Structures are given as C-alpha cells and as structure tokens.
C-alpha cells in the first residue's frame, strides 16, 4: 500500500482546509496593559512571565486581549483547573493559540489527537497510546537514554563553555522520540526546526506558517510511505495498523498523532531539562545539595517542573457565555497557563520560591483533566536521567553569560540558548 492509496493525493489540500481561516490581524507590538492587551509572543512575556502573571492574579485574574482574534488568560489555579476539566464549555479542537480558527467539523478529532480531541472520541484515541507510555515500557528505554547522555557529555571534552540547551537538553528527547517513532537517526537535526516552526512561529503570517507545516507534513508522509513499505516494531507502524472501533485510523488521525508525539514529545522535555540546568547553574546552593544528596533529585525534579512548567495549552470557547465575571464569545481562545497556576500562592506555599525539598507538590506541569500528558512517565524518566548523569559528570557549572540566555516564545517555554561554563 502506498501513501496515495490510503491517504489520497488531496491530503495536503485537506490539511490546509482543516487549519481554518484567520480571525483578527494584530499579533505583535508593545503591550499597553497586560490585563486588556496581553500577548504570549512578546519578549517581555517569554523572557520572564512570572511578574506579569503575579500582577494579573492580583488585579485582573482573567485577562483579555483582542490579538489573535480575541483571547482570555486566567492566572489563578482554580480558574485554570475549571477550564481544563470543563469539556462542555471549552473545546480542545485547537490547542495552539494563533489567529487561525479551525472549522467546527474538525471536532471531535482535532488536528493532533488525542490532545486536540473532545469527548467521547478523546477517550478511545488516548487509550490507543497508553501501552507505549506505561512505566514498564518507559523503563525499557532508560538504559539507552542514560548511555546517550554519557555520550553527549563525552563530546564536551576539552570545552570550557557549552550551550546546554542545544548541545545537551535538545538531543535527549530527539533521540528518544525519534527512536520510538522509528525515524532515521540522521534526521534528528531536522526535528528542532520542526519544533520551532510549529510552536515558536505562531505570530508569523499564515502563509509562512502553512509553508512550515507543509515541510513537516511532507516529512511525515515520507516516513509513513517508508513504514508502509517496510513495517517494523515502532510507534509509526503501530499507528498505521491499530484499529479503533473496528477500523484502521483515519489518515489525519495517524499524521496528527505523529505530529503530536514528535513536536510535543521533544519540546516539552527539551525545555524542562534546560530550565532545570539553568536554575542549578544560577543557584549554587541547590546544585551543591543535589550533588551531595542525589537521592533528593526526584523531589527536586518535581519542584523544577512546578516552578518552571514549560507548557501552556489553549482551548476554544464553544458558545457565547458569561463565565467567572467576563463575557466570552464563541471561538474566543482561552490560554491555560499551567505555569501561572503553579505559582498561585492560594495553591502552593512559598509559590514564588524554588524549594527543592518541597514535600507536597501537586503541580499542574503535565496539565489537568482529561488531557493530562499521556507521556508524563517518559518525560520524568528523561528529565531524571539527564540531570543524574549531568550532576555525576559535571558537578560544578555556572552561567557563562546570564545575558546570553534566550527563552523560547510561544506556549512551550524553555531555554533555547543556555551557555554554561563547565571547566
């Protein structure tokens, strides 16, 4: 079977149609008031969003903007949780906030199932992925991940300064996810380009984003063609063969889930590893304690996830309504900032501090409700192993140039440039 046989020659045109049409034009420009004109693609936000979120939580807990065609930003944990759990009022058919609105008929599947799926479809789509992400399945990946982390650090020999984001953190999930999907190792360098194109360029013109999406789509179709011709034991072959409701998955379901695994599976962990190393580089007391007490790392890791949660998700309002004191319109965005929820002092003691021995830590870094991250066991394993190996091999390190640290824009925040002095 070929791609054309199952996916059809008009797959690309159908994909474009499913992205929808633009609503609203203004994306960029100075923010006049974060309560009425917020933007998650402005430098003030992605370089340091926490003071902005803290201010909004005090004076305007649900901020609004006309950018991106209209959007809302709750900053209290209880409001973020309320949206995340309410699938009747809020749809997940699109989860990356931009000025495009996908058509209603894309629900309940969405563009990247199951994260973009609404009930009842969501339950079945999510269930398909669970076997690949159990603790047992993830445990089998740990030895190879650990060995790869050592290989990366071996490559630093003789260097005084390295970019821990590009030279270390990014490579780990690229290797793990690429292998799980059965993609060629030599293609890993392209994965970062795909991640940045999908998640960091959301403020660009629609045609620019469509062109980037086509590159990713073409790549995935090539991988699908190869797997149809040469089936093997990996997630791509599994998705092509598995049945749901007695039928093989729709082509858009297959391609959308592959996109989700590749993009979200890489960027979230890349960002979490980088943010954790950034914290330890600038906080010698925490670094020294973890080196002396390696058994504390799992607890500290949860605190890094809370304090530097990388992921913000989006929902779409289903119909006009009055909610929590504000008037929302159908197809308004709701930006679910799990980072803001994790810093809410009503939910966490010393919420603005990083407490690496925090005992009670029910953070929302992996999301809340039915869309809680299906790959949380995998992400935790990668983060733990990456930090364990780093601290064993490089117990002393500092920021080489704090001003050179650069953070990713958009809805997954982590260091994109992280120069560390390691010798």
N, C-alpha and C positions, 0 to 999 in steps of 0.2 A: 504493500500500500504506500502511496506517495502522499506528500502534503496536499497536493491538488485533489486527490481522491477524497480525502476526509475533510480537509479544511476549506477547500474551494478556492478558486482563483480570485474571488472578490473579497477574500478575508481582510485585506488591508483597507479597502474602502468601507467595509462594515465596521472595522475597528475605529476608523475616523468618525463615523456617524455616532458611534456609541460614546464618544468623548463629549458630544453635545455642542452647544453654541455658547459664545461669550455673553456675559451679562455684566455690564459695568466696564469702565475703561481705566480708571485711575488705579495704579498699583504702587508706584514709587513716589518719593518726595518726603520732605520733612514732616514729621508728625506734629500737629498743632496741640493736640491734647489726647493722651493715651486713652482716656475714658470715652472719647467720641470719634477718634480718628486713628485707632491702633493699626499697626502693620507688622506682621511677623517676618517681613523680608527687609526691614530697615536695620542698618548696622547697630543702632542703639539696642535693639531687641536681641539680636542673636549674639552680640558680644557679651551682654550681661543683662538678661531679662529679669533677674530676681528683684532688684529695687523697683522696677516698673510694676511687677506683679504684686509686690507688697503694698505699694501705694494704692493700686486699684482695689485690692482686697479691703482696704480701709475706707475708701471714699466712693467707690463705684464697683461693687463686686462683679457686676456683669457689664463689661464694656461693650461698645458698639463701634462699628466703622462702616462707611459707605464703600470703602475699597472692596475690590473683588466681588462687586455686585451686592454687597451687604453681608455683614457677619457679626457674630456675638462672641464674647470671650468671658466665660465665668472663671473666677480665680479662687473661689472657696472650694474646699474638698467636697462639702455636701452638695454643691451645685454640679460640680464635675461628675460626681457619682450619680446624681439624679439623672443627668442626661445619658450617661453610659448605660444605665440599667433600663431606661425607658425606650424600648424599641417601637412603641406605638406612636409616639410623638416625633421621634427622630430617626431618620433613615441613614443607613451606612452605605448607600449605593455609591457614594464617592467619599473618600477619606483624606484626600489631599486638597486643601483649600486653595483655589485659584479662581480666575474669572470665567471658567467654563462650568456649565451645568449639564451633566449627562441626562438624557431623556428618561422619563419616568419608567418606560418599559424595560430599562436595563435592570430594574429591580425584579425579583429579589436576589438575583445572582450577583450583579455588580461587576466592576472591571477586574477585580482581583480577589476572587473567592478563596477562603471564606471571610476575609476581613472586610470585604465590601458587600457581604450578603446580609439580607434581612431574614428574619424568621418567616416561614418554617424551613426555608431552603438552607439557611445557615447551619443548622444542627447536622444535617447529613453531610454537607460539604466539609465541615470541621472534623467530623468523625473519621472521614477518609484519611486525614493527615495524622491522627493521633498515634498510630503504631510506629511511625518513623521518629517520634519525638518523646517516647517514654524514657524514663530514667535508665532502663536496661539498654535500650537502643543507643542512647546518648553515651552511656558508659563504655560501649564498644569503640567509640570514637576518641576517647580520652587519650590512650597511649600514643596514637598517631599525632594528635594535636600537641601533646607535650613534646614529642620529639621534634615537631616542626618549630615550636617556639625556641627550642635549643638551637636549631639550625639558623634561625633568624638572628639570634644573639651571637652565634659564632661568626656571622657575616659582619659584625660590628668591629671585629678585631683590628686594632690599630687606629681606631677613630675616637676622637675626643668628644665630638658632638654628633648626635644623630637626630633625625626627625622621628620621634617615637610614634607619631600618627601615621606617617607614610611608610616608614621603614619597619614598623612592628605591628601596631594595632590593626591597620587595614588588612594586612596579609593573612591574618589568622582566620577571620570569617570567610575571606575569599577562598582560602584553601578548603575549609570545612564545607561550606555550602556548594562550592564548585564540584567537589568530590561527591557529595550527596546527590547532586543533580546529574552527575556523570558527564560534566563538561570538560573539554581538554585543558590540562594544566597550563598550556601556553596561552590560553585565553584570559587568564586571571587579570592581566593588566587592563583588559577592557572593562572589567566589572566595575572598577572605580568610576570610569567615565559614564557608565550606565546609571550608577547610583546618583552621581552628581547631576546628571542631566534630568533625571526624573524628579528628584527631591529638592535640589538646590536652585533649579532654574524656573521655579513656579511663577516668578514675577516677569518672565520674559514674554514676548509676543506669542500668541497662539501658534502661528506657523513655525516659529523656532522650536517650540515645544513638540509640535507634531513631527518635525523632522528628526528630533532626538528620539522620539518614541518609535519612529519607523526604523531607526538603526537597531534599537533594542528588539523590536518585533522581528525584523529580518534575521537577527542573530538567533532568536528563539526558534523561528521556523526552520532554520538550518539545523539546529540541534534536534528538533523534532524529526526532520527528514532522516537524519543520521540514525536516530533511535528506532524509527520505523523499519529502516533497512537492517539495523544491527542491534536488536534488543539486548539489554543486559540488566544486571541487578542494580538498579538505581531508581531514584525518585521519578525521573522523567519517564522511563519505561513503565513504572508503576502507574503514573497518571494516565498514560496512553491506554493502558489495559484495564484499569479498575472500572467497576460498574457501580452506578448509583441508581437505585430504583429499577434495576434490571437492564440498564442501558449504559454504554460507554459514555464518558463525559463529553459534553459539547466542546467543540474546538476552542471556543472562547474561554470556557472553564479551564481547560488544560493550560492554554497560554497565559491566562490571568493568574492562575496559581503559581506557575513557574516564575512569572514576574514578581509576585509577592515574595516567594522564597528567595529569589536572587537579590532583590533590592532591599527588602526589609530585613532579611536574614543577615545581610552583610552590614548595612549602615548602622543598625542599632547596636550591634556588638562592637564594631569598629569605634563608635562614639563612646560607648561605656568604658572600654579599655583605655582609650585615650584620656577621657575625663578623670579616671581613677589615677592614672600615672601623673597627670597634671597636678592633681591635688597632692599626691605624695611628694612630687618634686618641689612644691612650694610650701610644704608643711613638714619640716624635718622631724618634728616630734612624733607625728603619726607614722612616718616612714621608719624611723628607728624602732618604734614599738612593734610594728609588724615584722620587722626583721628579727627582733628578739623574741617575739611571741607569734610564730607562724600559725599556731592553732587559732588565733583570733581572726585570721583572714576571712573566713566565711561570714562572720558577723560584720566585719568592716566592709566587706563587699556589698552587703545589703544596704549599708548606710551610704556608700557611694552611689548605689542605684537610686536611693531615695533623694539624696541631695543634688545629684546631677542627672536625674532621669532624662534620658535623651529624647523620648518620644512624645509628641503631641499629635492627637488624632482629630479628625473632623467628622461632623455629621451634617445632614441637611434637614431643615425643619419641614415636616410633612405638609402642614397647612397653617393658615393664619391662626394665631392664638396669642393669648396673654399668659405669660409664664414668668413666675418669680418677679413680678412687678414690671416687666417690659413687654412691649408689643412686637412679636416676631411675625414675619411674613413667610409664606410658603417658599421654600428653596433658599431661605437665608442659611448661611453657614453657621455652625456652632463649632468653635475651636476648643477642643478638650485638652487643656494644658495639664497633663499629669505632673509636669514639673511644678506648676503653681499649686496644685493640690497637695503635693508632697512637702510644700513649705508653709502650709497653713498652720498657724500656731494653735488654732482650735482643735486640730487633729494630732499634732506632734509637739511634745515638749521640746523646748530649745530648737524650734523648727529651722531657724536660720543658721544653726551651727552644725558642723560635721562631727558627730560623736561616734567614733569607730567601735566603741563597745556598747552601743545602744542595744538594750535587751529586747524591748518591744518595738517592732518595726513593721507595721502592716502598710507598707508603702504601695503606691499605685504605679510604679515604674513599668510594670508589664500590662497596664490597663486594668479596667474594671468591667464587670458584666460579662455578657456572652462572648465578647471579642477579646477577652484576656489572652495574652500572647500564647499561641499554641507551642511556640518554641522556647518557652522560658527555661526548661531544663537544659536545653542546648546552650542558650545564651549564658546561663550561670556557669556551666562547665567551661566554656571558652574563656569567660572573664576570670574565673578562679585559676585556671591553669596558666593563663597569660600572666597574671600577677604573681603566682607562686614561682614560676620559672624566672621572671624578671627579678624579683627580690632575692632569689637564691644566687643568681648570676651577677646582678648589678645592685648590690645593697646600698650604694651611695650614688646619688644623682641629684642634680639641681636643674632649674630652668636656665638655659644658656642665655636667653634673652626674653624676658617676660613680654616685652612689647611685640615680639615676633609671633606670639601665639595667635592663631587665627581660628575662628569658630565657624562651623557650617551654618548657612542661612536656611530658613525653611522650618520644617516640622520635625526634623531629627537633628538635634544639636549635639555636636561633639567637636573636639579639636581637629582641624584639618591641617594645621601646621603646629608642631609641638617640638621645638628644638631643645633637647636635653643634653647637658654636659654629663658624660658618663666616665670621664677619666681626668 
